[in-house]
Amino acid sequence: MKGKLYLIPATLGESDVNSVIPSKVFEIVETLDEFIVEQEKTARHFLKSIGYTKSFDSIILHPLNKHTSFDEILLYLDNAVKGKNIGMLSEAGCPCIADPGNVIVEMAHEKQIQVIPLVGPSSIYLSLMASGFNGQSFAFNGYLPIDKKDRARRIKELETIIYNRSQTQIFIETPYRNNQLIQDILKTCKGETKLCIASCVSLPDEFIVTKTINQWQFKIPDFNKKNCIFLLYK
């Protein structure tokens, strides 16, 4: 009998794990001693924060990031094929949502390994829930172009989709470029278009506010080096 692949959610930052992750997740994680992780250091930190009791010297952590070769990845589920349960842990939030883990899940399906997603926080979905925007039709666009002209063009394209399809558009930015992106949004979008900025979701300094572009012009907090989600709607 083959093992299972558990998709394990992590906190979105330094928050109380008990307030955002169900106890059932802790129980399942405690049974595992092999994990696929983005960074070993942060994986150990998270496991320690949820009270994981196994010795880190005795567990297996497979790195999955831009430095991991495809040949390495092909071996990561070998023990699951042999009957062992394995966990995949995200750096923050839920695995495979704005995260490279989908290649592992795809491979698990090909090998007929059961994939079990566990409940936990996702900044994308929590932000959408709190935005007041259309949750029936939405698109996550990842990062916008870095080039200023290309970025402005892309913002305008997303705004056009909002008005033509009534579809919420969601995107992110590298934390140190947040303020620059906000200025580009304010310069590019119509005054009546609505922008929701969600920062540090589920953390003590959480900020989720929806205003029109015109309303945002009056006062914009400093979002430099903060994890943010941006949502546009009409």
SULCORQUI-V944193 format. One record per residue. N is the residue number from 1. PHI is phi in degrees with one decimal (NA if undefined). Layout:
N_PHI / N_PHI
This chain:
1_NA / 2_-78.6 / 3_-79.2 / 4_-117.1 / 5_-108.4 / 6_-95.1 / 7_-95.5 / 8_-101.8 / 9_-78.6 / 10_-119.7 / 11_-67.0 / 12_-90.0 / 13_168.2 / 14_-80.1 / 15_-129.0 / 16_-70.4 / 17_-59.8 / 18_-69.0 / 19_-88.4 / 20_-126.0 / 21_-126.9 / 22_-63.3 / 23_-62.6 / 24_-59.9 / 25_-63.1 / 26_-60.6 / 27_-62.7 / 28_-68.7 / 29_-58.9 / 30_-62.2 / 31_-84.1 / 32_-100.9 / 33_-137.1 / 34_-141.6 / 35_-136.7 / 36_-105.1 / 37_-135.1 / 38_-76.6 / 39_-133.2 / 40_-64.0 / 41_-61.9 / 42_-70.3 / 43_-63.8 / 44_-62.4 / 45_-60.6 / 46_-66.3 / 47_-58.3 / 48_-64.3 / 49_-67.8 / 50_-97.4 / 51_84.5 / 52_-61.5 / 53_-102.2 / 54_-71.9 / 55_-69.9 / 56_-67.6 / 57_-74.3 / 58_-104.2 / 59_-103.3 / 60_-109.9 / 61_-120.3 / 62_-94.3 / 63_-74.4 / 64_-131.2 / 65_-152.1 / 66_-65.8 / 67_-91.8 / 68_-80.5 / 69_-80.3 / 70_-64.7 / 71_-62.0 / 72_-67.0 / 73_-58.9 / 74_-60.4 / 75_-95.0 / 76_-65.0 / 77_-103.3 / 78_-57.0 / 79_-70.6 / 80_-67.9 / 81_-61.4 / 82_-84.3 / 83_116.1 / 84_-95.8 / 85_-78.2 / 86_-129.0 / 87_-109.3 / 88_-116.6 / 89_-116.2 / 90_-82.9 / 91_-65.8 / 92_-157.3 / 93_78.2 / 94_-96.7 / 95_-57.5 / 96_75.9 / 97_-104.3 / 98_54.2 / 99_-152.3 / 100_-77.9 / 101_-68.1 / 102_-60.4 / 103_-63.6 / 104_-70.6 / 105_-64.2 / 106_-58.8 / 107_-65.2 / 108_-61.8 / 109_-63.4 / 110_-62.5 / 111_-91.7 / 112_59.1 / 113_-96.5 / 114_-66.8 / 115_-105.5 / 116_-121.0 / 117_-80.2 / 118_-102.7 / 119_-73.4 / 120_-170.7 / 121_-76.7 / 122_-130.8 / 123_-62.1 / 124_-65.9 / 125_-72.3 / 126_-63.2 / 127_-65.1 / 128_-62.3 / 129_-57.2 / 130_-91.4 / 131_-79.9 / 132_86.3 / 133_-93.8 / 134_-65.1 / 135_-98.1 / 136_-86.0 / 137_-140.5 / 138_-153.2 / 139_-138.9 / 140_-98.9 / 141_-105.9 / 142_65.7 / 143_-88.9 / 144_-85.8 / 145_-57.6 / 146_-77.6 / 147_-58.1 / 148_-59.3 / 149_-67.9 / 150_-65.1 / 151_-66.7 / 152_-61.7 / 153_-63.6 / 154_-69.0 / 155_-59.8 / 156_-64.7 / 157_-62.5 / 158_-65.9 / 159_-64.6 / 160_-62.2 / 161_-61.4 / 162_-55.5 / 163_-78.3 / 164_-81.4 / 165_-117.7 / 166_53.6 / 167_-113.3 / 168_-65.0 / 169_-111.8 / 170_-121.0 / 171_-154.6 / 172_-132.6 / 173_-147.1 / 174_-59.4 / 175_-49.1 / 176_-77.8 / 177_-110.2 / 178_-57.2 / 179_-62.2 / 180_-65.6 / 181_-62.7 / 182_-59.8 / 183_-62.3 / 184_-66.4 / 185_-63.4 / 186_-64.8 / 187_-79.8 / 188_-97.1 / 189_-85.1 / 190_-65.2 / 191_-62.1 / 192_-88.3 / 193_-64.4 / 194_-98.5 / 195_-122.9 / 196_-107.2 / 197_-111.2 / 198_-117.4 / 199_-125.0 / 200_52.5 / 201_-60.6 / 202_76.2 / 203_-100.0 / 204_-57.7 / 205_-101.4 / 206_-54.9 / 207_-138.1 / 208_-136.4 / 209_-136.9 / 210_-113.5 / 211_-145.3 / 212_-74.4 / 213_-57.5 / 214_-60.6 / 215_-68.7 / 216_-67.6 / 217_-60.5 / 218_-72.5 / 219_-154.2 / 220_-125.1 / 221_-62.6 / 222_-85.7 / 223_-107.4 / 224_-61.5 / 225_64.4 / 226_-110.5 / 227_-76.6 / 228_-128.7 / 229_-120.5 / 230_-116.3 / 231_-130.6 / 232_-118.5 / 233_-158.2 / 234_-96.3
